C-alpha cells in the first residue's frame, strides 16, 4: 500500500515529516503539512496534487494506482 511505502521510504531516507514538508514545498511548490503527511502514512485519502508531489519526491511508480482507479473508479486512499 502507498501508506506503507511512504512511511518506509521516508524513514529509510532518515527524513522527518517536517523535512519532507519543507522539501516538497521548495521543490514542487505544493504545500503539504507534516500533519497531513502523517495522515497519508496512516491511510487517509490523498489529493491528486499531493499524490503527484509525493510520488515525484520519493520516486514512487503510480502506474499500479492509476490502473486500480481505472478499474474501480473509487477515490484512492493510501491504505
mmCIF file of the C-alpha atoms, coordinates in Angstrom:
data_MODEL
# 
_entry.id   MODEL 
# 
loop_
_atom_site.group_PDB 
_atom_site.id 
_atom_site.type_symbol 
_atom_site.label_atom_id 
_atom_site.label_alt_id 
_atom_site.label_comp_id 
_atom_site.label_asym_id 
_atom_site.label_entity_id 
_atom_site.label_seq_id 
_atom_site.pdbx_PDB_ins_code 
_atom_site.Cartn_x 
_atom_site.Cartn_y 
_atom_site.Cartn_z 
_atom_site.occupancy 
_atom_site.B_iso_or_equiv 
_atom_site.pdbx_formal_charge 
_atom_site.auth_seq_id 
_atom_site.auth_comp_id 
_atom_site.auth_asym_id 
_atom_site.auth_atom_id 
_atom_site.pdbx_PDB_model_num 
ATOM 1  C CA . UNK A 1 1  ? 0.000   0.000  0.000   1.00 0.00 ? 1  UNK A CA 1 
ATOM 2  C CA . UNK A 1 2  ? 1.013   3.582  -0.625  1.00 0.00 ? 2  UNK A CA 1 
ATOM 3  C CA . UNK A 1 3  ? 0.830   4.478  3.080   1.00 0.00 ? 3  UNK A CA 1 
ATOM 4  C CA . UNK A 1 4  ? 3.408   1.843  3.976   1.00 0.00 ? 4  UNK A CA 1 
ATOM 5  C CA . UNK A 1 5  ? 5.658   2.805  1.077   1.00 0.00 ? 5  UNK A CA 1 
ATOM 6  C CA . UNK A 1 6  ? 5.571   6.491  2.036   1.00 0.00 ? 6  UNK A CA 1 
ATOM 7  C CA . UNK A 1 7  ? 6.487   5.748  5.644   1.00 0.00 ? 7  UNK A CA 1 
ATOM 8  C CA . UNK A 1 8  ? 9.150   3.175  4.766   1.00 0.00 ? 8  UNK A CA 1 
ATOM 9  C CA . UNK A 1 9  ? 10.797  5.411  2.182   1.00 0.00 ? 9  UNK A CA 1 
ATOM 10 C CA . UNK A 1 10 ? 10.753  8.487  4.420   1.00 0.00 ? 10 UNK A CA 1 
ATOM 11 C CA . UNK A 1 11 ? 12.278  6.548  7.297   1.00 0.00 ? 11 UNK A CA 1 
ATOM 12 C CA . UNK A 1 12 ? 14.923  4.901  5.104   1.00 0.00 ? 12 UNK A CA 1 
ATOM 13 C CA . UNK A 1 13 ? 15.945  8.381  3.948   1.00 0.00 ? 13 UNK A CA 1 
ATOM 14 C CA . UNK A 1 14 ? 16.023  9.408  7.635   1.00 0.00 ? 14 UNK A CA 1 
ATOM 15 C CA . UNK A 1 15 ? 13.662  12.314 6.988   1.00 0.00 ? 15 UNK A CA 1 
ATOM 16 C CA . UNK A 1 16 ? 11.206  13.802 9.445   1.00 0.00 ? 16 UNK A CA 1 
ATOM 17 C CA . UNK A 1 17 ? 7.696   14.726 8.397   1.00 0.00 ? 17 UNK A CA 1 
ATOM 18 C CA . UNK A 1 18 ? 8.684   18.397 8.728   1.00 0.00 ? 18 UNK A CA 1 
ATOM 19 C CA . UNK A 1 19 ? 11.720  17.916 6.483   1.00 0.00 ? 19 UNK A CA 1 
ATOM 20 C CA . UNK A 1 20 ? 9.630   16.228 3.777   1.00 0.00 ? 20 UNK A CA 1 
ATOM 21 C CA . UNK A 1 21 ? 7.054   19.006 4.017   1.00 0.00 ? 21 UNK A CA 1 
ATOM 22 C CA . UNK A 1 22 ? 9.709   21.701 3.613   1.00 0.00 ? 22 UNK A CA 1 
ATOM 23 C CA . UNK A 1 23 ? 11.485  19.960 0.737   1.00 0.00 ? 23 UNK A CA 1 
ATOM 24 C CA . UNK A 1 24 ? 8.295   19.287 -1.221  1.00 0.00 ? 24 UNK A CA 1 
ATOM 25 C CA . UNK A 1 25 ? 7.235   22.906 -0.817  1.00 0.00 ? 25 UNK A CA 1 
ATOM 26 C CA . UNK A 1 26 ? 10.629  24.093 -2.039  1.00 0.00 ? 26 UNK A CA 1 
ATOM 27 C CA . UNK A 1 27 ? 10.945  21.643 -4.946  1.00 0.00 ? 27 UNK A CA 1 
ATOM 28 C CA . UNK A 1 28 ? 7.367   21.308 -6.197  1.00 0.00 ? 28 UNK A CA 1 
ATOM 29 C CA . UNK A 1 29 ? 5.601   24.392 -4.766  1.00 0.00 ? 29 UNK A CA 1 
ATOM 30 C CA . UNK A 1 30 ? 2.963   22.129 -3.226  1.00 0.00 ? 30 UNK A CA 1 
ATOM 31 C CA . UNK A 1 31 ? 2.250   22.711 0.463   1.00 0.00 ? 31 UNK A CA 1 
ATOM 32 C CA . UNK A 1 32 ? 1.740   19.513 2.461   1.00 0.00 ? 32 UNK A CA 1 
ATOM 33 C CA . UNK A 1 33 ? 1.803   19.993 6.213   1.00 0.00 ? 33 UNK A CA 1 
ATOM 34 C CA . UNK A 1 34 ? 3.628   17.494 8.421   1.00 0.00 ? 34 UNK A CA 1 
ATOM 35 C CA . UNK A 1 35 ? 0.294   16.528 9.993   1.00 0.00 ? 35 UNK A CA 1 
ATOM 36 C CA . UNK A 1 36 ? -1.192  15.827 6.553   1.00 0.00 ? 36 UNK A CA 1 
ATOM 37 C CA . UNK A 1 37 ? 1.838   13.699 5.663   1.00 0.00 ? 37 UNK A CA 1 
ATOM 38 C CA . UNK A 1 38 ? 1.239   11.738 8.849   1.00 0.00 ? 38 UNK A CA 1 
ATOM 39 C CA . UNK A 1 39 ? -2.385  11.215 7.866   1.00 0.00 ? 39 UNK A CA 1 
ATOM 40 C CA . UNK A 1 40 ? -1.332  9.901  4.455   1.00 0.00 ? 40 UNK A CA 1 
ATOM 41 C CA . UNK A 1 41 ? 1.075   7.490  6.147   1.00 0.00 ? 41 UNK A CA 1 
ATOM 42 C CA . UNK A 1 42 ? -1.872  6.300  8.243   1.00 0.00 ? 42 UNK A CA 1 
ATOM 43 C CA . UNK A 1 43 ? -4.247  5.674  5.357   1.00 0.00 ? 43 UNK A CA 1 
ATOM 44 C CA . UNK A 1 44 ? -6.256  8.841  4.769   1.00 0.00 ? 44 UNK A CA 1 
ATOM 45 C CA . UNK A 1 45 ? -7.464  9.897  1.311   1.00 0.00 ? 45 UNK A CA 1 
ATOM 46 C CA . UNK A 1 46 ? -4.887  11.809 -0.689  1.00 0.00 ? 46 UNK A CA 1 
ATOM 47 C CA . UNK A 1 47 ? -5.382  14.705 -3.091  1.00 0.00 ? 47 UNK A CA 1 
ATOM 48 C CA . UNK A 1 48 ? -4.056  14.313 -6.614  1.00 0.00 ? 48 UNK A CA 1 
ATOM 49 C CA . UNK A 1 49 ? -1.646  17.259 -6.237  1.00 0.00 ? 49 UNK A CA 1 
ATOM 50 C CA . UNK A 1 50 ? -0.201  15.787 -3.073  1.00 0.00 ? 50 UNK A CA 1 
ATOM 51 C CA . UNK A 1 51 ? -0.043  12.324 -4.629  1.00 0.00 ? 51 UNK A CA 1 
ATOM 52 C CA . UNK A 1 52 ? 1.964   13.584 -7.611  1.00 0.00 ? 52 UNK A CA 1 
ATOM 53 C CA . UNK A 1 53 ? 4.327   15.639 -5.442  1.00 0.00 ? 53 UNK A CA 1 
ATOM 54 C CA . UNK A 1 54 ? 4.986   12.735 -3.057  1.00 0.00 ? 54 UNK A CA 1 
ATOM 55 C CA . UNK A 1 55 ? 5.432   10.279 -5.919  1.00 0.00 ? 55 UNK A CA 1 
ATOM 56 C CA . UNK A 1 56 ? 7.960   12.569 -7.590  1.00 0.00 ? 56 UNK A CA 1 
ATOM 57 C CA . UNK A 1 57 ? 9.785   13.286 -4.327  1.00 0.00 ? 57 UNK A CA 1 
ATOM 58 C CA . UNK A 1 58 ? 10.081  9.631  -3.298  1.00 0.00 ? 58 UNK A CA 1 
ATOM 59 C CA . UNK A 1 59 ? 10.321  8.269  -6.872  1.00 0.00 ? 59 UNK A CA 1 
ATOM 60 C CA . UNK A 1 60 ? 7.196   6.118  -6.480  1.00 0.00 ? 60 UNK A CA 1 
ATOM 61 C CA . UNK A 1 61 ? 5.667   4.482  -9.555  1.00 0.00 ? 61 UNK A CA 1 
ATOM 62 C CA . UNK A 1 62 ? 1.986   5.453  -9.812  1.00 0.00 ? 62 UNK A CA 1 
ATOM 63 C CA . UNK A 1 63 ? 1.055   3.025  -12.590 1.00 0.00 ? 63 UNK A CA 1 
ATOM 64 C CA . UNK A 1 64 ? -0.489  0.443  -10.228 1.00 0.00 ? 64 UNK A CA 1 
ATOM 65 C CA . UNK A 1 65 ? -2.578  3.157  -8.528  1.00 0.00 ? 65 UNK A CA 1 
ATOM 66 C CA . UNK A 1 66 ? -3.803  4.547  -11.845 1.00 0.00 ? 66 UNK A CA 1 
ATOM 67 C CA . UNK A 1 67 ? -4.742  1.071  -13.037 1.00 0.00 ? 67 UNK A CA 1 
ATOM 68 C CA . UNK A 1 68 ? -6.613  0.378  -9.798  1.00 0.00 ? 68 UNK A CA 1 
ATOM 69 C CA . UNK A 1 69 ? -8.537  3.643  -10.118 1.00 0.00 ? 69 UNK A CA 1 
ATOM 70 C CA . UNK A 1 70 ? -9.411  2.924  -13.754 1.00 0.00 ? 70 UNK A CA 1 
ATOM 71 C CA . UNK A 1 71 ? -10.688 -0.498 -12.764 1.00 0.00 ? 71 UNK A CA 1 
ATOM 72 C CA . UNK A 1 72 ? -12.688 0.529  -9.678  1.00 0.00 ? 72 UNK A CA 1 
ATOM 73 C CA . UNK A 1 73 ? -13.425 4.244  -10.134 1.00 0.00 ? 73 UNK A CA 1 
ATOM 74 C CA . UNK A 1 74 ? -13.059 4.697  -6.370  1.00 0.00 ? 74 UNK A CA 1 
ATOM 75 C CA . UNK A 1 75 ? -11.258 7.603  -4.742  1.00 0.00 ? 75 UNK A CA 1 
ATOM 76 C CA . UNK A 1 76 ? -7.843  6.367  -3.729  1.00 0.00 ? 76 UNK A CA 1 
ATOM 77 C CA . UNK A 1 77 ? -6.935  6.025  -0.098  1.00 0.00 ? 77 UNK A CA 1 
ATOM 78 C CA . UNK A 1 78 ? -3.364  5.425  0.900   1.00 0.00 ? 78 UNK A CA 1 
ATOM 79 C CA . UNK A 1 79 ? -4.280  2.273  2.842   1.00 0.00 ? 79 UNK A CA 1 
# 
